Amino acid sequence: MEDLFETEDYKVSLEIFEGPLDLLLYLIKKEEVDIYDIPIFKITKQYLRYLDLMKMLDLDIAGEFLRLAAELMYIKSRMLLPSIEREPVDEEDIEDPRSELVRKLIEYKKFKDVAGDLEELEEKRSQWIEKRDEDAVLPEEEIDMDDISIFDLLTAFSDVLSRAKEENLKEIFEEQIRVEDKIKFLQRRLKNERSFSFFSIFQEETTRMEIIVTFLAILELIKSQELKVRQKKNFHEILIFSTEEL
């Protein structure tokens, strides 16, 4: 099946603007764990699973993702050591193997929070100027939603993929599903519907191959800014909108 993705019809390469620390913060929030007491075994397993999904989809994974994976594996190996084997030489050496990672995450989260606040202020300022200059009127039905990250999409994709029926090699090569065809299908649906659920695209009989190709089509349309994906709350239902509707 991997060889099939090397053909031109199935190869879609996209950049990921979120970094490895964004993925870790996403997993910590998703799993509802304490950032100061990260369950390193669980989080490492989840992190590697998302890396596998990104590799399968041929996303452009920066070296930082792999370096952090190596760091997580190192921390995990240190925590597996019996305490007697990592007995500190003096008090200064008494440190949880996760401490440096936690410090980096806290520092990065503070930076992101400040950047997010500044971006929100700038957006409000732009809206105020636009309303003043053009006497704009807000629509009656304003939707309060946030754009979501690639990791939210990968979570939804993984959920759909896990429920798909298994197909044999004969079915895979007979299926002949192209990303271009799925892009046209989504474009038609976006013209007919103001918005629709991510999960509504995938029917019960959808095969794994069709799910993968459809997901790649969604990513391509996000890249070309023809659609946006949003959700009302973190980890809730993902909705797909045409950018013309926003």
C-alpha positions as CSV (number, residue, x, y, z in Angstrom):
1,M,0.0,0.0,0.0
2,E,2.9,2.4,0.7
3,D,4.1,2.0,-2.9
4,L,0.8,3.3,-4.1
5,F,1.3,6.7,-2.5
6,E,4.5,7.1,-4.5
7,T,2.5,7.6,-7.7
8,E,1.7,11.2,-8.8
9,D,-2.0,10.7,-8.3
10,Y,-1.6,10.2,-4.6
11,K,1.4,12.3,-3.6
12,V,0.4,15.6,-1.9
13,S,3.0,17.6,-0.1
14,L,2.0,20.3,2.3
15,E,3.8,22.5,4.8
16,I,2.9,22.3,8.5
17,F,3.0,25.7,10.2
18,E,2.6,24.4,13.7
19,G,5.7,23.0,15.3
20,P,6.5,20.0,17.5
21,L,5.9,22.0,20.7
22,D,2.4,22.9,19.4
23,L,1.7,19.2,19.0
24,L,2.8,18.5,22.5
25,L,0.7,21.3,23.9
26,Y,-2.2,20.0,21.8
27,L,-1.8,16.5,23.3
28,I,-1.5,17.7,26.8
29,K,-4.7,19.7,26.4
30,K,-6.5,16.9,24.6
31,E,-5.5,14.2,27.2
32,E,-6.3,16.7,30.0
33,V,-3.0,16.1,31.8
34,D,-0.9,18.3,34.0
35,I,1.8,20.1,32.1
36,Y,4.0,20.0,35.2
37,D,3.6,16.2,35.5
38,I,3.5,15.0,31.9
39,P,2.8,11.2,31.6
40,I,5.8,10.8,29.3
41,F,5.0,7.2,28.2
42,K,1.4,8.1,27.2
43,I,2.3,11.4,25.5
44,T,5.3,9.9,23.7
45,K,3.1,7.1,22.2
46,Q,0.5,9.7,21.1
47,Y,3.2,12.0,19.6
48,L,4.7,9.1,17.6
49,R,1.3,8.2,16.4
50,Y,0.7,11.6,15.0
51,L,4.1,11.6,13.3
52,D,3.2,8.3,11.7
53,L,-0.1,9.9,10.4
54,M,1.9,12.9,9.0
55,K,4.4,10.6,7.3
56,M,1.6,8.4,5.8
57,L,0.0,11.6,4.3
58,D,3.4,12.8,3.0
59,L,3.2,16.0,5.0
60,D,6.3,18.1,5.1
61,I,7.6,17.2,8.6
62,A,10.4,19.5,9.7
63,G,13.5,18.1,11.4
64,E,12.3,19.6,14.7
65,F,9.5,17.1,14.9
66,L,12.0,14.2,14.6
67,R,14.4,15.8,17.1
68,L,11.7,16.2,19.7
69,A,10.7,12.6,19.1
70,A,14.3,11.6,19.9
71,E,14.2,13.8,23.0
72,L,10.9,12.2,24.2
73,M,12.4,8.7,23.7
74,Y,15.5,9.7,25.7
75,I,13.4,11.1,28.5
76,K,11.3,7.9,28.5
77,S,14.4,5.8,28.7
78,R,15.7,7.8,31.6
79,M,12.5,7.4,33.5
80,L,12.6,3.6,32.9
81,L,15.9,3.4,34.8
82,P,15.6,2.3,38.4
83,S,16.1,5.3,40.7
84,I,19.3,3.8,42.1
85,E,20.9,3.9,38.6
86,R,20.2,7.6,38.3
87,E,21.2,8.6,41.8
88,P,22.3,12.2,41.8
89,V,25.9,13.1,42.8
90,D,24.8,16.2,44.7
91,E,21.6,18.2,45.3
92,E,22.1,20.2,42.1
93,D,21.7,17.0,40.1
94,I,18.3,16.2,41.6
95,E,16.1,16.8,38.6
96,D,13.1,15.1,37.0
97,P,14.2,14.0,33.4
98,R,11.1,15.9,32.2
99,S,12.1,19.3,33.7
100,E,13.8,20.8,30.7
101,L,11.0,19.8,28.4
102,V,8.4,21.3,30.9
103,R,10.4,24.6,31.0
104,K,10.5,24.8,27.2
105,L,6.7,24.1,27.0
106,I,5.8,26.7,29.6
107,E,8.0,29.3,28.0
108,Y,6.6,28.5,24.5
109,K,3.0,28.6,25.8
110,K,3.5,32.0,27.4
111,F,4.9,33.3,24.0
112,K,2.0,31.8,22.1
113,D,-0.6,33.3,24.6
114,V,0.9,36.8,24.2
115,A,1.1,36.4,20.4
116,G,-2.5,35.3,20.4
117,D,-3.7,38.2,22.5
118,L,-1.8,40.7,20.2
119,E,-3.4,39.1,17.1
120,E,-6.8,39.3,18.7
121,L,-6.4,43.0,19.5
122,E,-5.1,43.7,16.0
123,E,-8.2,41.9,14.5
124,K,-10.6,43.9,16.7
125,R,-8.8,47.1,15.7
126,S,-9.1,46.2,12.0
127,Q,-12.8,45.3,12.3
128,W,-13.4,48.7,14.1
129,I,-11.7,50.6,11.3
130,E,-13.5,48.7,8.6
131,K,-16.9,49.3,10.3
132,R,-16.1,53.0,10.8
133,D,-14.9,53.6,7.2
134,E,-17.5,51.5,5.5
135,D,-20.4,51.7,8.0
136,A,-20.4,47.9,7.9
137,V,-23.3,46.1,9.5
138,L,-22.7,42.8,11.3
139,P,-24.6,39.8,9.9
140,E,-27.7,38.7,11.9
141,E,-26.3,35.2,12.4
142,E,-22.7,35.7,13.5
143,I,-20.8,32.4,14.0
144,D,-18.3,32.4,16.8
145,M,-15.7,29.8,15.9
146,D,-12.0,29.3,15.9
147,D,-9.8,28.1,13.1
148,I,-8.4,24.7,14.0
149,S,-4.9,23.2,13.7
150,I,-3.6,20.4,11.6
151,F,-3.6,18.3,14.7
152,D,-7.3,18.6,15.1
153,L,-7.7,17.5,11.6
154,L,-5.4,14.6,12.0
155,T,-7.4,13.5,15.1
156,A,-10.6,13.5,13.1
157,F,-8.9,11.7,10.2
158,S,-7.5,9.0,12.5
159,D,-11.0,8.5,14.0
160,V,-12.6,8.0,10.6
161,L,-9.7,5.8,9.4
162,S,-10.0,3.5,12.4
163,R,-13.7,2.8,11.6
164,A,-13.1,2.0,7.9
165,K,-13.4,-1.4,6.5
166,E,-10.2,-3.2,5.5
167,E,-9.7,-3.8,1.8
168,N,-7.6,-6.3,0.1
169,L,-4.8,-5.5,-2.5
170,K,-7.1,-6.2,-5.4
171,E,-9.7,-3.7,-4.2
172,I,-7.0,-1.1,-3.6
173,F,-5.7,-1.3,-7.2
174,E,-9.1,-1.5,-8.7
175,E,-10.4,1.6,-6.8
176,Q,-8.8,4.3,-9.0
177,I,-9.6,7.2,-6.7
178,R,-7.8,10.5,-7.5
179,V,-7.2,13.5,-5.3
180,E,-8.3,15.7,-8.2
181,D,-11.7,14.0,-8.4
182,K,-12.3,14.4,-4.6
183,I,-11.3,18.1,-4.9
184,K,-14.0,18.6,-7.5
185,F,-16.5,16.7,-5.4
186,L,-15.8,19.0,-2.4
187,Q,-15.9,22.1,-4.6
188,R,-19.4,21.1,-5.8
189,R,-20.6,20.5,-2.3
190,L,-19.2,23.8,-1.1
191,K,-21.2,25.6,-3.8
192,N,-24.4,23.9,-2.7
193,E,-24.0,24.0,1.1
194,R,-23.0,26.9,3.3
195,S,-21.2,24.5,5.7
196,F,-21.1,20.8,6.5
197,S,-19.6,18.4,9.0
198,F,-16.2,16.9,8.4
199,F,-17.6,13.4,9.3
200,S,-20.5,13.8,6.9
201,I,-18.1,13.3,4.0
202,F,-17.2,9.8,5.0
203,Q,-20.0,7.2,4.7
204,E,-20.0,3.9,6.5
205,E,-19.0,2.0,3.3
206,T,-16.1,4.3,2.6
207,T,-12.8,2.4,2.2
208,R,-9.5,3.4,3.8
209,M,-8.1,4.4,0.5
210,E,-11.0,6.7,-0.3
211,I,-10.8,8.3,3.2
212,I,-7.0,9.0,2.7
213,V,-7.6,10.5,-0.7
214,T,-10.5,12.6,0.5
215,F,-8.5,13.9,3.4
216,L,-5.7,14.9,1.1
217,A,-8.2,16.8,-1.0
218,I,-9.4,18.7,2.0
219,L,-5.8,19.6,2.9
220,E,-5.2,20.8,-0.7
221,L,-8.3,23.0,-0.6
222,I,-7.2,24.5,2.7
223,K,-3.8,25.2,1.2
224,S,-5.4,26.9,-1.8
225,Q,-7.7,28.9,0.6
226,E,-10.9,27.5,-0.9
227,L,-12.2,26.2,2.4
228,K,-11.7,26.7,6.1
229,V,-12.3,24.2,8.9
230,R,-13.6,25.4,12.3
231,Q,-15.1,24.2,15.5
232,K,-17.1,25.9,18.2
233,K,-15.1,24.4,21.0
234,N,-11.9,22.6,21.4
235,F,-12.1,18.9,20.3
236,H,-15.7,19.3,19.2
237,E,-17.3,18.6,15.8
238,I,-15.3,20.0,12.8
239,L,-17.2,22.1,10.3
240,I,-16.1,22.8,6.8
241,F,-16.9,26.2,5.2
242,S,-16.3,27.8,1.8
243,T,-14.0,30.8,2.3
244,E,-16.5,32.8,0.2
245,E,-19.0,32.3,3.1
246,L,-16.7,33.8,5.7
